[in-house]
Amino acid sequence: MAVTLSATLYSTSLPPKRNTNCPSTPVISNLNIGSLLPNLNSCKRLIKFSPRQSHVVGSAVSGSPGTESSLNGEDAASLLETVKVFDLNGNGIPISDLWKDRTAVIAFARHFGCVFCRKRADYLASKKDIMDASGVALVLIGPGSIDQGKAFAEQTKFKGEVYADPSHSSYEALRFVSGVLTTFTPKAGLKIIELYMEGYRQDWKLSFEQDTVARGGWQQGGILVAGPGKSNILYIHKDKEAGDDPDIKDILKACCEM
């Protein structure tokens, strides 16, 4: 199996404490992206970060000889052993049960109101016929409440399964990056413009609910392909910044090529 290797910066810091004078997240209904990026430098000066230790964490398709990663499939499976997620009926299940008896493509959203995540949901759902033909499940997990997950499912009509991770434990176990500098980037700003032109919209009500605000809204996500078998992690992509979607061909190669 071919290797897909990407490196991301992992921070062990707690979420930043924001000064109340820092500009709040702008409403982008008028595509006023230009006002976002110039304010970033002043915003960074007002954000106080806890002392932290950083290191590079790799993401790779397992099963390829010579691949060395500080978080390979076996490590990821071990870290996820105690993680639980919740379906939209409020039932908690071990996250590895999602791929215990099947192969699954699991998308991890930044948060349930995120415009990038709405695009990612459609991006993956557009290939659901290929996944269905291979017996592969499509799943989306969001760091938030069950009610937020229900709102996302209703608004997007997502064709796959939706689960909530209120404690963010899966994100922490997989060491997904989080931080203001991975959220407000020039590339992300340009992509927001593209998405708004395509008709996508941020849900600002969900974006400013307490769970998301408490975390600063800086969480990034990723994509996992795993199963069947709890320890069978086939592919991990960890977003380096907001809107960092991997090539769909890599995901399909990991999940659907036998």
N, C-alpha and C positions, 0 to 999 in steps of 0.2 A: 504494500500500500504506500502511495506517495506521501511525502512529508510536507506538512504545512506548518511553518515555524514562525511565530511572531513573538516579540518581546514586549512586555509592558512593565511599567513602574508600579511597584506595590508599596504602599505606605501603611505603616502601623499606627499612624496618628489617629487620634480621635477626631470626629467631625469638627470643622473650624467653627469658632465662635465669631459671629459677625457683629461688627459695630453697627448701631442703628443708623449711622450716617451713611453707610454703604448703600449705593443705589440698589433698589430692589429689582427683581427680574422684570424686564420691560414686557409690556404686551405688544405682540408683534403683528397684530391684525392688519396694520398698515405697512408691514414689511420694513419697519424702522430699524433694520439691523445696524445701520451706521451709528446709531446712538449707543448701541450695546458695546461694541469693541473699544471705542475711545474711552469709555468709562472704566474699562477693566483695570488699567494701571492704578487709578485712584482707588478703586475697590480693593485691589490686592494690598495696598498699603494699610487699609483699615481692617483687614482680616488677620486675626491672630491665630497662628497654627501652634499646636502642641509640638514639643520636641519629637522627632520621628527618626526612624531608621528605614532606609530604602534599599531595595535590591531588585534586580531584574528577575522576572518570572517568565518562563517560556511557555508557549502553547503549541501543542503538536498533535498530529495524528499518530496514535500509537501503532506499534507493529512494524516500524521502520527501523532497520538496523543502523546503529551508529547515532541515533538520536539521543541527545542528553538534554534533560530538562529538569529544572528544580520543582516542577509540578507536572509529572507524567500521569498517565491514566491510572496507574496503581495508587499513586499518592492521592489523586483526586478522589478515587473511590473510598479510600481510607478516611479522608477528611470529611466526607459526606455521610459517614455511617450513622451519625446521631442527629442528622438534620431532618426536620419535619416540615412539610408544606401542607396547605389546606385547600381542599376543593371548594367550590362555590356553595356547597351545602354545609360547610363548616367542619367537615371530617378531616382530621389530621392523619397524614400517612408519611412513612419514611420516604424521603425523596427518591431513594434508589428503587422503590417499588414501581416507579414510573417506567423503568426499563428492565425490571427483573425478568419479565417473561416476554419481552418484545424489544425491538429496536425503536428508539425514540429520538427525535430532534427536539431539543429543549432550548427555547429562546429565553434569555433573562433580560427583562425590560429594565430601563433606568428607573422608571416609576410609571404608574398606571396612567398618568396624564400626559406623558411625554410624546411629543410629535414624532420624534425619531422612532419610537417604539411602535407607533401606529403604522408607520411605513414598513418597519421590520416585520410586523405581523402580516401585512399584505404581501411583502416580498417573499416570505416563506410560504404563505398560503397559495401563492400563484403556482407553486410546484407540488401542491398537495396530491394531485392526481398521480404523479410519479411516486410519491411516498406511499400512497394507498396501494398502488400496484405492487409495491415491494413489502407491504405489510408493516410500514413504518408509521408510528404515531407522531403527530405534531402537537407540541405542548408549549405554552408560554407561562412563565413564572414572573410575578412582579413583587417588588419589595414594598408591601403595604397590607392593608386590611382586606378581609373578605369582601366587604361592601365596595371597596375600591375596585377589586377584581370583577365584581358583578357589573359595576358601571362600565368598566372597560369592555367587557364581553358584550354588553348591550349596545354600546356606542359603535364598536368596530365590527360586530357580527363575525368575530374571528372564527374561522372554520375548525380550529383545533381545540384542545383542552386548556383551560385557564386555572392556575393555582396561585394562591397568595402565600407570601413568606413574610409574615408580620415582624418577625425578629431579625430579618435580614441574614439569618444564619447560613443560608446557602451561598450568599454573596461573600460572606466572610470566609467560609470554608474554601471556596474556590479562589479567594484572594483577588477578586475583581477590584479594579482601581477605583478610587474615589477622590475627588478634589476639584476645586474651582478651576484649576489650570487645565484639567482634562475636560471641562464642560464648555468654557468660553474660549474657543479657538477660532482662528480665521476660517479653517476648513468647515467647522461646525456651523459657523455663521452663514457661510455660502450655501451649505446644504439646507439650512432652515428656509432661506429664500426660495430654493428650488422646490422644497416640499410645500410651501405656502402657494406657490404658483401651480402646483399639481392639485391643490385643493385640500391638503392636509391641514389640520388645526390642532394646536395644543389645547388640552382641557385645563383651563386655569383654575377651575374649582378643585379638581382633583390634585393639581400641582401644588396648591397651597393648603391642602388639608394637613392636619397637625403631624401625621406620621412622616410625610415627605418634608415638611418644613423643618422638623426636628433634626433631620439628617442633612439639611442644607440643600437638598436637591442636586448634590454633586455626584451621586452614585452612578457608576457606569455598569454595563452588563456584559453579556457575551452569549455564545452559543455552544451547546454541548451536544454531541451525538454519542449515544451509549446503548448497550444491550445487544441481544438478550444476555442476562447475567449481571448481577449487581456490580461486579468489579470490572465489567467489560466496557471501559471508556474508550471510544474509537476516535474522538476528535474534540479538541477544546479550542475555541476562539475567545480571546479576552479583549474587549474593546479598549483601544488605547485612548480614545476620546469619544465624545458624544457623536453618534451617527456613524461609528466605525463598523459598517457591515462587511463581512467577509464575502468572497466570491461565492455565489450560489453553487457553482460547479464543484467547489471543494466540499461543500456540505453534502451534495448529492452523491459525490464519489465516496464519502465516508459512510453514508447511510444506505445507499441503494445499489451499489455495485457489488455483486456477490462473486 
